[in-house]
Amino acid sequence: MSLPTALLLASHNPHKAREIEEIFHSEGLILPVSSLLDLGDREEIVEDGDTLKANALIKAAEGFRRHGVPSFADDTGLEVEALGGAPGVYTARYAGPQCSPEDNIAKLLREMDGIPEAKRQATFKTVIALVLNKEEVYFFEGKVEGSIASCKRGTEGFGYDPVFISRETGLTFAEMGEETKNKVSHRARATQKLIEFLKGY
């Protein structure tokens, strides 16, 4: 077995591609990573799985099927205790199929309105699926415990970053800055496990 010479991130999200690539480089893994857009692929991948693991695999497997190169993808879910684990697998489209991150945050804050600080616990999870070939498929999970802020805080990051407070730091992801977030986030932790696997492959 030998390390792949390049990886395809089966995503159209440029923020995600940049974030993961920076984590790779910071860990000494110099491995070219292309997104679907880099390959001129603008066709959406339908994520109709009922778990984060299923959706991550759908994307990674489709990337491999379309382009024939080792592919990986992640799916991330924000699980809010007071909302029964919602938005969960629907995190990216919580406010509807064509919603923006701002729409999602606005809906979450509405749903959480009036809930006391002590009951605003939440967990951010990321599952990465890696499809090296037709026989080899691997999964890596990272999670962070925290809570939901009562209003947006900070200007960095993307998605729910302005309202997710990390229990470890007391800061929202949007207040941390990219360098700090890339060390403690759910995606960073899942990516670290991926890096360790790739280094030992």
C-alpha positions in Angstrom: 0.0 0.0 0.0 1.2 3.5 -0.8 0.0 7.0 -0.1 -2.3 8.4 -2.8 -0.5 11.1 -4.9 -3.6 13.4 -4.7 -7.1 13.5 -3.2 -10.4 14.8 -4.4 -12.6 16.6 -1.9 -16.1 15.7 -3.2 -17.5 19.1 -2.3 -18.3 22.4 -4.0 -17.5 24.4 -0.8 -14.3 26.5 -1.2 -14.2 27.3 2.5 -14.1 23.7 3.4 -11.5 22.8 0.9 -9.2 25.6 2.1 -9.7 24.8 5.7 -8.9 21.1 5.2 -5.9 21.8 3.1 -4.4 24.2 5.7 -4.8 21.5 8.3 -3.0 19.0 6.0 -0.1 21.4 5.5 0.1 22.3 9.2 0.6 18.6 10.0 3.3 18.1 7.3 1.1 16.2 4.9 1.8 17.8 1.5 -0.8 16.1 -0.5 -2.6 18.0 -3.4 -6.3 18.3 -2.8 -8.7 19.3 -5.5 -12.4 20.2 -5.1 -15.1 19.2 -7.6 -15.0 22.8 -8.9 -11.3 22.5 -9.6 -12.1 19.7 -12.0 -14.9 21.7 -13.6 -17.5 19.5 -12.0 -20.5 21.7 -11.0 -23.1 18.9 -10.8 -24.6 18.6 -7.4 -24.5 15.4 -5.4 -27.8 14.5 -3.8 -27.3 13.9 -0.1 -30.3 11.7 0.8 -28.8 9.7 3.6 -30.4 9.6 7.1 -27.1 9.9 9.0 -23.9 11.9 8.7 -21.9 8.8 7.9 -24.3 7.9 5.0 -24.1 11.4 3.5 -20.3 11.5 3.7 -20.1 8.2 2.0 -22.6 9.2 -0.7 -20.4 12.2 -1.6 -17.0 10.5 -1.5 -18.3 7.5 -3.5 -19.8 9.7 -6.1 -16.6 11.7 -6.4 -14.7 8.5 -7.0 -17.3 7.2 -9.5 -17.2 10.4 -11.5 -13.4 11.0 -11.6 -11.8 7.7 -10.7 -9.4 9.1 -8.1 -9.2 8.6 -4.3 -11.9 10.8 -2.9 -13.1 12.0 0.5 -16.0 14.0 1.8 -17.4 15.0 5.1 -20.8 15.7 6.5 -21.3 17.8 9.6 -24.2 18.0 12.0 -25.0 20.4 14.8 -27.0 18.5 17.5 -28.8 20.8 19.9 -30.0 19.0 23.1 -33.0 21.3 23.7 -34.2 20.7 20.1 -34.1 16.9 20.4 -30.9 16.7 18.4 -32.0 19.0 15.6 -30.9 20.1 13.1 -28.6 17.1 13.0 -28.4 15.5 9.5 -30.4 18.6 8.2 -27.8 21.1 9.5 -26.9 22.5 6.1 -30.5 23.0 5.0 -32.2 23.6 8.3 -34.1 26.6 7.0 -35.1 25.0 3.7 -33.6 23.6 0.5 -32.2 26.9 -0.9 -31.4 28.5 2.5 -28.3 30.5 3.3 -26.1 30.2 6.4 -27.7 33.4 7.7 -31.2 31.8 7.2 -30.1 28.7 9.2 -28.7 30.8 12.1 -31.8 33.0 12.2 -34.0 29.9 12.4 -31.8 28.3 15.1 -31.9 31.5 17.2 -35.7 31.7 16.9 -36.1 28.1 18.0 -33.8 28.7 20.9 -35.4 32.0 22.0 -36.2 31.9 25.7 -34.2 28.7 26.5 -31.9 29.5 29.4 -28.2 29.3 29.1 -28.0 26.1 31.2 -30.1 24.2 28.7 -28.4 25.4 25.4 -26.0 22.5 25.2 -25.0 21.3 21.7 -22.5 19.0 19.9 -20.9 19.6 16.6 -19.9 16.4 14.8 -18.1 15.7 11.5 -17.8 12.4 9.8 -15.3 12.0 7.0 -15.6 9.1 4.4 -12.5 8.2 2.4 -12.9 6.1 -0.7 -9.5 5.0 -1.9 -10.8 2.4 -4.4 -13.7 0.1 -4.9 -12.6 -2.1 -2.0 -11.2 0.4 0.5 -13.5 2.7 2.4 -12.7 4.3 5.8 -14.5 6.6 8.2 -13.2 9.2 10.7 -15.2 11.2 13.3 -14.6 14.3 15.3 -16.8 16.1 17.7 -16.8 19.2 19.9 -19.1 19.9 22.9 -20.5 23.3 23.5 -23.6 25.5 23.5 -25.6 27.9 21.4 -25.1 31.6 22.0 -28.1 33.9 22.3 -26.9 36.1 19.5 -24.1 36.0 16.9 -20.6 36.7 18.1 -17.4 37.1 16.0 -16.7 37.6 12.3 -14.5 34.7 11.3 -15.5 31.3 9.9 -18.7 30.3 8.2 -21.9 28.4 8.7 -23.0 28.2 12.4 -19.6 29.5 13.6 -21.0 32.8 15.1 -23.4 31.0 17.4 -21.6 27.8 18.5 -19.6 28.3 21.7 -16.8 25.8 22.3 -16.9 24.5 25.9 -13.1 24.3 26.0 -12.5 28.0 25.1 -15.7 29.8 25.9 -15.5 31.4 22.5 -17.7 31.0 19.4 -15.8 29.5 16.5 -16.3 32.9 14.8 -14.4 34.6 17.6 -11.4 32.2 17.5 -9.7 33.0 14.2 -9.0 30.3 11.7 -5.7 29.1 13.2 -7.2 28.4 16.6 -10.4 26.9 15.1 -8.3 24.6 13.0 -6.9 23.0 16.1 -10.0 22.5 18.1 -13.0 22.2 15.7 -15.0 19.0 15.0 -13.7 19.1 11.4 -10.2 19.5 12.6 -10.4 16.5 14.9 -11.9 14.3 12.2 -9.3 15.6 9.7 -6.5 14.8 12.2 -7.6 11.2 12.3 -7.6 11.1 8.5 -4.1 12.6 8.5 -2.8 10.0 10.9 -4.3 7.3 8.8 -2.8 8.6 5.6 0.6 9.1 7.1 0.6 5.4 8.2 -0.9 4.0 5.0 
